[in-house]
Amino acid sequence: MSDRKTGGKRQIKGSSVKAPRTRPARIGLFMITFLWLALGVPVIVSAAPYAAMVVDARSGEVLHSRNADTRLHPASLTKMMTLYIAFEAVKNGEISLDTKVRISKKAAAEPPSKLGLVAGQRIALRYLIRAAAVKSANDAATAIAEALEGSEAAFARRMNRTAKAMGMTNTTFKNANGLTEGGHLSTARDMTTLGRHLLYDYPQYYNLFSRRSTSAGIKSVNNTNRRLLDAYNGADGIKTGYTRAAGFNLVASAERGNERIIATVFGGRSSASRNAKVAELLDLGFRRAPTRVATRKPSPPDYNGTQARKGKTVRVATAVKRSLRPRLRPDTTAPESPPVVVAAAKVIEHDIQSALLEAQQTVGAEIISPEPVAPPQPTVVTRLSTSGGRQWGINVGRYPSRYAAEKMLLKTALAEMTTLDGSLRKVVKNSRGYEANFMGLTEDTAAMACRRLQARKITCYTIGPG
């Protein structure tokens, strides 16, 4: 069936169906501006540089652009990345929506727009996410950053890694809330890219951006974008932003039937004129977008910089303190090959024995009665093949010391020899402690290992490539 769009109607062969009328909505936005001026209500006017981008959200096809690659101040559009990383952290098991976040003096002191958090109070992450998404609260955004990475500076580095992995090549973040800071810059194209990722990578959270109001724990907050949401047919997000340096910014998305358009504006002169311009750009997008098009979701962030090739070998500079394979009994028929030893830290026999006993108590009949364990001959693994998709791993917890993490790795390895045999034990230090990881697994093996460990009440989650 052929079809085409003409004027205010969509002509379909054999029928005539009127498209949603948007002209009254635009007239209404202009009338609001006129009334504000006529009544003497002060209207903030910005002279920031203008940039715009319109894409078909389904395919990513660019339908319109102007100064789309000019680096400008993003203002609170920055919070889209803060929220994206928060959603990612919840998915990865780094934090839960119900985790109580302690508010720092720095977060509490952020200037408006803010939720009104007080230093020392604790509030669930879900309320911080709502406040940042709906009210554009600066204190909530900073609190999210500190909860996930320990400091806003460390979080900004994570934001930049994620931006780079998404292909946002002209963006540099310096903070989590978008307040003006030297070098904190982005583009209309990059923010449009980020908007598509929010829409497709975390659709379960996308409804946040269309809520006119929501509970943020300590109070109810109103959406900074509610005027466009109410005035434009099909609008359901995403994020506003304003500072003097940036002007009035907005990334907006609207859906009509099977069509979805994302429009981005930087440097609007006022909130009313910005909304009118975005409505105009969304109209343009719906006119130019094809009725039917295959949906091509954006690829997940590629944190390795390039997609891993099959059979690629990755160098690992981590010392392994004991092989996961059990020591072979002495073979009297053939001389035993001398072990290869490279300088590594000593492992106390008593600790090995105690970990072995704990593992036996955990799995019962799965491990046969122990034999005396001699002091291990540690080796250094310098190459780890990822052929066959062995680019996955599992995490079995975070511990206050390297010793505790290594002991847990050994205990877990002895308890789950079936799936972890041949994997690499790795302790990773970060600002929150020591992560105990097994690496060098296939995706299926990692998933199976986690299921078996979780059945024994051992904390576990999988780690993907990168």
N, C-alpha and C positions, 0 to 999 in steps of 0.2 A: 504494500500500500504506500503510495507516494504522498508526501505532504510538504507544505511550505508555510512560512510565516509572512503575513503581509499586514502592515499597519497595526491596528488594534485587534485584529482577528487572526486566529490560526485557521488556515484553510486546509481541510482534510478532504480528500477525494470522496465525494458523495455526501458530504455534510458540511455544516458551518458551525464552529464552536467558538464562542467569544473567549478570548484570553482574559485573565484577571486584569481589571482596570487599575492602573497605578497613578494616572495623572492627578486625580483628586488628592492622593496622598502627598504628592510633591507640592501641589498648591497649598495644602494644609501646612506643610513645613515652612513655606515662604510666608504664609499668613501669620504664623506664630512669630517669626522674626519681625514682621511689620508691626504687629501689635505691641511687642516688647519695646520697639523704638518709639511708637506713638504714645505709649503710656509712660515713657521716661525711665523704663527699667534698664539699668546698666548692662551692656552686653560686652563681654571680653572679646577683643579683636586681636588676632595674631597676624604677624607678617612673616612667619616662618616659610621656608621654601616648600613648594608644592610638588607632590609626586603621587602617582596613582597606578594601580594594577587591577585588572579584572581577568579572572580565569574561570573556565568551566571546571567545577570541582571534580566532576566525574573522571575527566581525562587529563586534567592539568593543562589543557590547551589555553594559551594566552589569547584573550579576546580584545584586550586594550591595554596599553601601557603608556606612561608618560613619566620621564625621569625615574624609571623603576629601579635603576641601579645606582642612583645617587645616595651616598651615605648620609643619613640624617638622624636626628635624635628620635628614638622610638617611643619615649615616655613610657606609659604603663602598658603598651603592647608587649613590653619586656615580660610582664607577668604570664604571658602565654607560655614562655619557655620555663618559667619557675613552676607553673602548674604541670606542664608536660613531664618534667623531671620528677615531680611529686607522684604523679600517676605511675611513672616508670618504677619508682622506688617501692611503691606499694605492690606492684606486680611482681617485682623481684624478691619480695620478702624482706627488704631492708627496714621497713617500718610498716605499721598498720594504721588504718584510718582512726582507730580508737586509741592510738598511742598518745599519752599525755605529754605535751611539749612544754617545757619550762621557758618562760619568756625572759629574755635578757634585758639589761638596761638599754642596750643599743637598739633592740627591736622596739621597745616601748617608747623610745625617744624619737622615732621616725616622724617626720612631719605629715600632715594630712595629704591625701585622704587616709583615714586610719580607722581601725575598729575600736581603739581605746584600750588596748592591752596594758597591763600593769606589770612592771618588773617583778619577777618572782612567782607570778601566778602560773598555773598549769591549765592547759586547754587542749582538747582533743584535736588531732591533726585535721579531721574532717571539717571542723569549724574554721580553721585557718584557711583551708582550701576554698571553702564557700566565701569567706570574707575577701580573699584575693580575687576570686573569679567574678563575684557579683558586685561588691562594693569597690573593688580595686584598692584594697587596704594595704598601705605600705608597711605597716607594722606586722601584719600577717605574713606578707611575702618574705620579709627579713627573718621572721621566726621559722618559717618553713626551711629557708636556706640553712640556718644555724642547726636546725634539728637533723638535717640530712648530712651535712658536711662539716659541722663543727664551727664554721665561720662563714661569713658572707663572701669573703675573698676566695676561699676554697670552693664554695658553691659556684661562684662566677667562673672559675676554671672548668668546672663540670659543665656549666652552661655552654661554654665555648667549645668544649669537646663534642657535646651533643649537636650544637649548631653545625660544626664542621662535618660531623657524620651524616647530617641531613642534606648537606650540600649548600648550606647558607654561607656562601663564600665571602660575603661583604659585611658580615656581622661580627661585632666585638662587644661582649657584655662585660660590665664592670661591677654590677650590683644586681640584686634580685627583684627590685621594685620599679626601676626605670627612672628614678630621680636623676636629674641632669648631672653628668660626670664626664670629665674629659676622656675622650676615646670611646665612650659608650654610644655606639652607632649601629644602625642597621639600614635596610632598604625596603622599599615597598615590595620588591620581588621576594626577598628573604622572608618577610613577615607573612606574605601570602603562602609561601611554602610551609611555614610553621603552622598556619591555620589549617591547611590540608592535613598535616600530620595529626593535629589534635582531633580533627573530625574523624579520620579513618583509623588511627592507631588506638584511640581510646574512646570509642563511641559510647561506652557505658557511662562516661562522665560528661558527655557533651551537653546533656540537658541542663547542666549548671548554668550555661551561658544564656539560656533563654528564660530563666526564672526572674520574674519581676521583683520578687523579694524572697528572702530565705532566712532561716534562723542560723546565726553564727555563734551559738552557745550563750554568749553574754547578752546578746540583743539581736533583734531582727534588722536586716540591712536591705536597702533597695538597690536595684540594678542601675548602674550608671548609663546603660544603653537602653533604658526602658522606652524613651520617646521614639526611637527608631523601631523598636520591637512592636510598639503599639500602632505606629503609623504606616509601616510598610508590610504589605501582604506577603507572608511566607518567611519573613525575617526571624531567625532563631539564634543569633549570636553574631560576633564572637566577643570582641574586646575593644574598649575605648582607651584613649590615652590623652593626657594634656600636661604640658609644661610650657612655660614661656618660650623656651628655646625650640621646642618641638612644634608648637601650635596644637591644633585639635586633630588627633589621629584616630583612625578607626579601621579595624578589620571586621567586615560584616559578611554574613552568609545568609542566603535565603534559598528556600526550596519551593518549587511549584511543580506538582505532578512528578515526573521522572527527572526533572531538571534541577540542578543546584549550581548556584553561582557564588563565588567569593570575590568581594571587591575590597580593595585597600586604599585608604587615602592618608597621606601625610600632609601636614601643614594647612589644615583647614583654618579659616579666619575666625570662626565662631562655632559653637556646638550646633546651632541651627543650620548655618550654611554648610557645615560639614555633612550633617545628616541629609540635607537636600542634595548635595553632590553625590553622596554614596547611593541615594535612591536613584539618581540619574544613571550612575554607573551600573547598578544592578539591573535597571531596565535595559540598558545597552547590552548587558550580558545575556539576558533572557531573549532579546531579539536576535542576537548573533549565534547563540548556542544551538546546535542541532537538537531536534526532538529526541532522537535516539542516538546513543553513543555508548560504546563499551566502557564500563567503569575500569579504570586502571589505578588502583590504589597506590599511593607512594610506597617505595621500598622502605623497610625499617631502617633506622639509622645504622650506618656501617661504621662501627667504632674501630675497625681495623684499618680504615683508610681506603682499602680496596677489598673487593669480595675475595675471600679465601679460595685458592685454586685447589682442586682435588690433587692430593698427593704432595702438597707443599710441606716442607720441613721447617719447623719453627725452633729456633735456638732457645733453650731454657737455661738460665744461669742460677739454678737453685740446687743446693746440696741436699741429697736424699740421705737420711741418716741410717736407714735400714731398708733392705729390699723387702717388698711385700711378699715375695715368694718364700715359703718355708725352707729352711736349710735342709739339704739332702743328707741322708744317712751316709756315712763313709762307705765307699764301694771298694771291697777288697780285691775285685777282679781287675780293676784298672786304676792307675794312679790318678789322684784327684788334681784337677787343674788348679794352679795357684790363683787365688782371687786377685782381682785388680783393685788396688787401694789408692785413693787420692785423698790428700789431707782433708779431714773433716772433723767436726766436734765429736768428743767422746759421748757415748750413751751408757749410762750406768746400768749394770746388769740387774740391780734390784728393781729399777723402774720398769724394765722390760718384763721381768717376772710378774710384777704387780699388775701391769696392764694386761698380761696374758691371763692371769687369774680372773680379773674383772671381766674380760671377754668371755671366758669359759662360763662364768656365772650368768652372763647375759643370754648366751645361746644354748646352754644346756648340752643336749646330746649332739649338737652340730659339730662340736670339737672333741676329738678323742683325747684321752688323758695326756697331759703335757709331758714332754721330755725336757730334761735340763737344757736351758738355752745358753749357749756360750756367748761371750761378748761379740757383738756384730762387727762385721768388716764393712764399714760404710763406703759408699761410692758416690761420685759426683756425676749426675746425669747432665750431659751438655747438649744432647739433641733429643728431641721428642717428635717422632713422626706423627703427622696428622693424616696420613693416608687412610682411606676408608672412613673418613668423617670423624676421626677421634679428636674432635676439637671441643668436646663438652666436658663438663666437670660437675662436682657437687660440693656444697658447703655444709659442714656439719657443726657450725656454730662459731661464735665470736668469744674470745677468752681474754682475760686480763694480762696474761703473760705468754711468751712463746713456749715456755715449758708446758703449760697447761694445754695449749693448742696441739703441740706435738704428741703429748700423751693421749689426747682424745683421738688424734689421727691413727695412732698405733692401735689403740683399743678398738676403734671402728674397723680398721683393716683386718684385724684378727677375727672380729665378729662377723664380717661379711666378705669372706675370701672369695665366694663364688662370683660376685659381680665386680669386685674391686681389684681382683688379681691383675697385675700388670699396669695399674694406674700409677700416677705420680702424686706423692704427698707434697703439699705446698702450703706453707704458712705465709700469709700476707699481712704486713703491718699497715694499719691506717690510723687515723686520728681517734678512732673509737675502740681500738684494741687489736687483737690478732685473729685473723680469719683462718679457720682450718678448712682447707680445700683438698679434694682429690681431683686431679686433672688427667687429660689424655683418654677420655671415655667417648664412646659413641653416644648419640642422643638417646637411643633406646636403652643402652646399658645404664646411663646416668639416671634415667627415669625409673628403671627397675630397681636400682640400688636405693634410691630415695624411698620408693614404696616399701621395700623390705626394712629399711632402717626406721621409717616412721611407724611401721607395725610394731617395732620394739621400743617405741616412745623415744627415739633418738631424733633430734631436730635435723632437718635436711631440706635443702632446696637445690634445684639444678642451676648450673651456670652455663649460658650459651657461649658460642664463639665470640671472642673479643671481650 
